[in-house]
Amino acid sequence: MTALAERNSWAAEGVDDLLKFSRKASQEEPQLVRTLRGHRGAVHGVAFSPTRRQLASTGGDGAVMLWSFGMRDEATRRERPTRAYRFEGHDGAVYCAAFRRDGRQLATGGADRTVRLWETRARGESRILRGHSGAVRAVAFSPDGTRLLTGADDKCVKVWSLPRRQFVCTLGASELAPPSGARPARRARHGGGGAVASHANWVRAACWSPDGTVAASGGDDKLVKVWDVEAAKATATFFEHEKAVRGVCFSADGTCVVACGDDAAINVWDTRTKGLLQHYTAHTGPCTSVAVDPKQAGRYLASTGADGTLQQRDVETNKPTWRRRNAAPATINALALLGESGVATGDDEGMVCCWDMRQRRVAHTFREHGEYISDMLFTDQRS
């Protein structure tokens, strides 16, 4: 642990302003106001803490960077420098990251088939969850912070107990009951050891419902599944996507599930009736990510695409409220909502942009992280 702590020392400093949204109407062109350097390769994921004072980024160099934005010094009226910890522990690329709602714990998943739980105030100390037999591409904390949902290339969606740091179940395992009289297969403590799969191909997205009783997942098998987590059974399977599913999320009240995919489509289903409510082509190429605004009763839906477009749609009228073409010079892979006013996007060229939704323009950019961003997350509460 000592050697790890030494590697996880301060890695960068010198950026002197906080993440904020400008309201200057005359500013129409994106302006670079912050550059964060630290990764030695492509960036695959980013996540903001609930306090909005920290940013975690994951990369192909196997590192997790935790950037701490400086607080304002009231005496000098200046912002203190931004600093960052470099956390090392994964063996290979790190694909995804998520903060617990209190901001004190960060979960990451990577190509080494492990999930790591980092204490954000412990200078790089982490605990490992082993159980997947393929690269981990999705991590999500339950709303109460006691469980973790993970999805991976082994086609499995797994649930973990965080207080005990133990594997709980693979979603879908209870649907494969042994033949009458046969001896049930032994459940491995770490979550491996069986041929049970939640999907028929890689799992690329997984999320919790707002009340934490239901989960949803999507993957390369073109399916979206809704799960009763306690029973570990699928309560609905949706087949409308024609290509791989890239993103899934729930509406603010949990009654609808939304998904997007490589077929350029966004689909909205009612989880109670199991019916398709809306289907539309949102982009000219693959639709890479989707998110629902939790502050407006889930009325507005934002999406990004390989066509470099960022758009918002009114779910009630099923019409776009605004669209920003050429929001990025390359494929936009990641999307996160920040309350009612902000959207963050990440693209193939390693650039993170924060957009002011009310002014319909970029308000903040992070550049030179690397070549590729595939996942990102804002949390919706402050500590």
N, C-alpha and C positions, 0 to 999 in steps of 0.2 A: 504493500500500500504506500510505503514511503516513496518508492521509485515512481509510482504512478502520480503521487502528489507533486513530485518534482517536475514531471513532464507537464503537469496541468497548471503551470504558473502563468502569470500575466503574459499575454501574447501580443497585445497591440494597444496603442493609445494615441490620442491626438485629434479626435473628432469632437467638436465643441458645441453641438446643438442637439436638442432633443427632437424626437419624432413628433411632428406637429403638422397641421394642415394650414397652408397659407390661404388667405381670403382676398388676396390682391387681384382684383378683376382684370387688371391690365396684363397680368402674367399669363400668356397663352402657350408659350413653348416650355417643354420640360427643362428644368434646370437641375444640374447635379449639385446637391448640397452635402452629400456625405458619401465617402468611399470607405468600405470596410475590407481590409485585406487580412488574410490569415490562412485560407485554404490553399493547398498546393495542387489543386485540380478542380474538377467540376463540382458544382454545388447541386445536391439532389433534393434538399428539403430545408425549409425554414419554419419557425414557429415563434410567435410572440407570447410573452408571459402575460398573465392577467393584469399585472401592474403597468404594462406597456413600457417598462423601463429596461427590459431584457429581450434579446433576440437570440434564439438558438439557430444555428445553421449546420447542416450535415453535408458531407462531401465524399467524393470518390477517393480522397486521400485517407479515408478511414477515421477522420477527425470529427469531433463535435465541437463547434465554437460557440461559446456563450458570451455574447456581447452585452456589456453593462453600460447603458447610457448614463452620462453624467447628470447629477442633480444640479440645480441652479444654486450658485453661491450668492446669497443675498447681500453679502458685504461688497462684492465686486460687480454684482449683477451680470455675471458671466456663468456659462455652463461649464462644469468641470469636464475634463477629457473623458471620452469614451474608452473603456478598457475591455479586454476580453480574456477569458480563460480558454485554453486549448485542452480539451478532454480527449485522451487517447485510451482506447481499450478495445474497440471493435477491430477485427481482423478482416479488412476489406472495406468496400464502399458502404456508407451509411445512407439509407434511402428515405427515412421518415422520422419525424419527431413530433411530440405532443407534450404540452405542459398540463400538469394537474391544475385544477381550478384555483388552488391557493398559491400557485406559482412556485412551490417549494420542491417539486419533483418534476423531472423531465424524463420521458421515455423515448428511446430511439430503437430502430430496427435496421438490420443491415444484411449484407451478403454473407456474413458468417453464420447466418441462421439463428442468431441470438437477439434477445431484447435486453437492453440495459436500462436500469433505473438509476438516474443520476440525482444526487442531492445538490440542488443548485447553489446552496450556501456552504457546501462541504469541499469546495475546491477540487472537484473531479472524482470524488469517491462514487463508486457505482456498484450495484448488485446485478447479477445476471439471471435472466430467465431463459432456460433451455427447454426445447420441446419441438420446435419446428425443424423439418428436414429440408427446407428450402429457404431462399432469401426472404426476409421479412420486409414487406412493402407497405404495411398499414399498421398504425398503432392509434388507439383512442382510449382515453380515460372515461370511465363512467361518470355521470354527473356528480355523484357523491364522492368520487375519488377512491373508492374501495376496490374497484375492479378495473382490469385492463383488457381491451379487445385487440387481437392481433390477427393479421391476414398475411399469407405468405405464398411462395411459389410451390409449396407442397400441397396446395389446393385446400388448405385447412383454415378455418376461422376458429381461434381459440380464446377462451376466457380464463383469466388469471385472478386469483385473490391476492391483493396487494398487502394487506396486513400480515398474511402468512407467507407471501411471496411463493405461492404454490399454484400449480395448474389445477383448474377446476373442471373444464370439459372442452371437448371439441364439438362445436355446433354441428348437429346432424348425426352425431354418434348414436344417439338414442333411437334413431330411425332404422338402424341396422341391427335389429335384435337377432340373437343366435337362434338356430332351429330348435324346435321343441326337444327338450331333454339334453341339449348340448350345453357344455360348460361355458359360461360367459368368459370372454377374453379378459385378462387381467388389465386393469387400468394403470398405466405407468404414472408414477408420481410426477415426473417431469413433463408429461404430456406427449411423449413419443411412444413408439413401440407398436403402433397399430396401423392398419391400412385404411382407416376411416378418413373420408374426405368430405368437406363441406360443399365444394364445387368440383366440376369436372376439368378445371384448368386453373391457372394461376389466379390468385385473389389479389386484386389491385386496390380495392377500397373497402372500408368497413367503418361503421359509425353506430353510435347509440341513439336511442330515442330520448327526448327531453326528460322522461321520467325514469329512464334507466332500466326498464323492464323488457324492452324490445331492442333488437339490433338489426342492421341491414348490411348486406355485403354485395359486391359485384366483382366480376372478373372476366378473364379471357374466354370463358364458356358462353358469353353473351347473356348470362342470366343475372337477375337481381333477386336476392332472397331476403325475406323478412323472417326473423327468428324470435321465438319465445325463448328468452335466455334461460329462464329457470328450468324449463323442460328440455332445452337444447334441441328443439324441433323447429323446422321451418313451418311457418303458418301461411306463407304465400310464396310462390315462385312466379316471377314475371318474365315473359319470353319475347317481349316486343322489340328489344334491341337486335339488330342484324349483325353487329360486330362487337368487339370487346367493350366492356363497360369500364369507364375510366374514373367515374366519381359517383358517390351516393351521399344523400343527406336527407334528414327529416324536416318536415315543416315545423314551425314554432310550436304548434299544439300536438304534434306527433301523429296526426291523423292521415298524413300523406307522406309518401316517400318519393324522392326525386332522384333521377339518375341521368347521366350523360355518357356518350360513348363515341367510338371511332366511326360510327355511322352518321355522325354530325347531328344526331337527334337528342332531344331532351324529352323524357317521359315523366309524367306525374301520375301516380296511382293512389287510390283511396285504400288505406290499410284495413278499413272495416268491411267494405263491400268487395275488396279485391279487384275493383274495376279500374280500367285506364281512364283517367280524367282528361289528360291533355297529351298530345303528341305533336311535336313540330320540329322542323329542321332549323337549327339555331345558327349554324355556321356553314361555310362553304367547304370545310374540311372537318377532321375529327374534332368533336367537342371535348375538351380536355379536362374541364373542371366545372363544378356548379356549386352554388351556395344560396341559402335562403336567408333573408333578412329577419332575424329574431325580434327586432324592435318594432316591426310593423305588422305583427300577427302573421308573418310569413307571406305577405301579399307580394313582395318583390323578390325576384329571383335573378341572380347574376351568374353569368357564364363566360368562359373564355374558350378560344379555339386555336387550332393549328394555323388558321388564317390570320392570326395576329389581332383578332378583334375581341374587344371587351364590351359586353352589353348587359343591360338590365331590362327585365320584362315584368309587366304587371300580370300576375297570375289570374286575377279576376277577369280581366278583359282579354287575356291571352294576346296582348300586343306589346311590342317593345316600347319602353318609355324613353330609352336613349341607347345609342350605339356609338362606340368609339372605334372606328376602323384604324388600322395601322397603330394600334396601341403599343405594339412592340415590333421590332424589325424581324422577329422570328416567331416560332411557335410559342404561345403562352401556355405553360403547363400547369400553373398553380394559381389558386384564387383563395383569398380570405377576406371576410368582412370585418370591419372595425366599427361597430355600432351602426348609427344611422347615416353617418357622413363619409365613411372611408372604405375603400377597397384596395387591397394589395394584390399585385400580380407578379409572377416570376416566370422568366422565359428561358429559351434554349441558350441564350448568350450570357446567362448568369446575372442578369439584371433584375432587381426587385424595384418595382414602382409602387408608390402609394398615391392613390387617386382621391381627389375630393369629388364625391358624387354630386354635390350641390353645384359645383362650378364646372363639372364635366371635364376636368383636366388633371394632369399629373401635378402632385403637390410635393412629392419627395421621392428620391431615387437612391438605390444602393447599387453600385456597380463593382465590376472586377472581382466578383466572388468566384468566378470560374466560367464554365461553359454551359452548364445545364442546371435548371431548377425544376424539380418534379413535384414538390409538395410543400404546402405552407399552411399555417394556421394562426388566426387571431383568437384569443379567448375573450369572452364577452363580459367579464367582471373584473373589477379592481380588487386588490387585496385590502 
